[in-house]
Each structure stands twice: as C-alpha cells, then as structure tokens.
Amino acid sequence: MQKRKTFFKKSLSSVRQGFTLVETIIAIALFLLGTQATVLVFAKTMKNKAYTLEMGKSSFIVSRSMGDLTQYLRRARQSDAGSYPIVSADDNDLVVYSDYNKDGDTERLHIYLEDNKVFMGIRNPSESFPVTYDPDDGEIFQLADHIINSTTDKMFSYYDSAYTGDPTDPPVNTPADVSEIRLVKIFLKINIDPDRAPDNIQQETFVELRNLNDYDRIH
C-alpha cells in the first residue's frame, strides 16, 4: 500500500511538473507576441510622427513660398523696357515683370511647376539703353517641393474684371489673353508620399495684380 501511495505521488508530481513547463512555454510565447505587437505599434507611431512632422515642414515651406509669390504678383508692373506687366499665362507657367526684391529694377519672373517642384527663373534688365532682358532665365530658384498637382489641378487660374467671387464663375481660357487678367489663383497640393493621397495638404490663394488697373482704359 505504501508503494502505491509513493507511485501516485511521483506520478502526480510529474504531471504537475509537466503542466508547469507548458504554462511556462505559453507564458513566454504570449510575452514574445506582446513584445512584438508593442514594437510594431511603436514603430508605426514613430513612422506616422515622422511623416506628420515632415508634412508640416513641407507645408510650411510651401505656405511661405506662396506668400512670397503673392507679393511678387501684387507688385507686377511694366518692364523697364516698357513691356506689359504680364508676358504669358498658362496653367502651370506664368511670366510677369515685377520688382520682386525691391531694388528699383523690374525683373522678369518666370514661375512654373515642373517635376513636382515650383521654380522661379529671374532675368535682370540690362544696364545699357535701350533696356533689354536676356532670352533665358539667368537665375533659377526652387520655391517648393513635393507638389502633386494632377493634370486637372492647375497651379494657376486667371480671372478677368467680370469675376464676382462666386465659386461658379469660370476662369478665362488658357493660354490666357494677358490683357484680360486681373486676378490670379494659385493652387498647390502637397504630399511627401503620393501613395498616401488622403493625407494631401492643399493650399490656395487669390492675388490681385493691382497695377493692372492702370491699363483698364487701354484694353
């Protein structure tokens, strides 16, 4: 009888030891799964945070560039050679004369969208008389990056003096008759990762070319 009790004790002890090992393995597996999930959540959070910060930085740069462009266009004026303030106006390409740096000279500014970037080419007037401008952009500056305007998202839209401010008022056809333009809309869509389309940031502003009012009686 004593032997049977000893046998049962050993068997019960073995079973208890076996359950303890299984429980340990399960606990370790659950711990590893929990750790992996935590790491994945942390990595995703950091990635989203980095994306948000980078998007904010890009949006700020674009906003500042649009503010600069607004000032350049508001100061559009007759060239130092006597040419009309606007040279040409298309969907993603605009050429105007303006004293963009307030140095007293009127530069020729070529603002355009190319390869998801906004550039501005500058041509200075000659110091000789009669005043001339180089046939090519002398300096080219990048104003904004990560621009994802589609073919239907025009960077520039142009409105004539009949524009009432109603969203249904259509812009003039492009390439625009420069003599009709009184107001310019700038529209940019930004995203550092085009695959994340729902997170696009859009910036839009309207610019009145004030000095063009001087030409109302001519055109």
C-alpha angles and dihedrals in degrees: 000000000000091000091052091052090050091050092051091048091052092047092048090047090052092050091049090049090049093053091048091055093048092048090050092052091048091048091051091048092050091047092051092048091049092048091049091050091049091050091049092049091047092048092049091047092051091046091051090046092051090048091050092049093048092047090050091051093049092046091052092051091049091047091052091047091050089051090053092047090050091057093046092052094045088056094050109138145155113304121250086253091056098257124149113272094246118055100179138344127200137153097278102008129068130172121191140155115242141148089239096169097038094238094133094255122105111232128198108241122200110192117185146155117234134157092355092305134103115226135183121205118199130205118187122212117253120255090226127086127275090042116237136178127224115258091233134049107270096199128020123198128188109229102177142005138198092045111161103180109157124222088271094047102082116199090212131036122178131211132192131219091278092068110121099186092255110139089227092061106108123228120241118271119269138269076048129220096245092211089065097053119106102145133036127200118205116200126181131174116202133197129147088204112040090193088070094065096159088064095058116137116215126201125187135173139168122224126197113210095219100188092058089077086077088068098051092098091050102048 
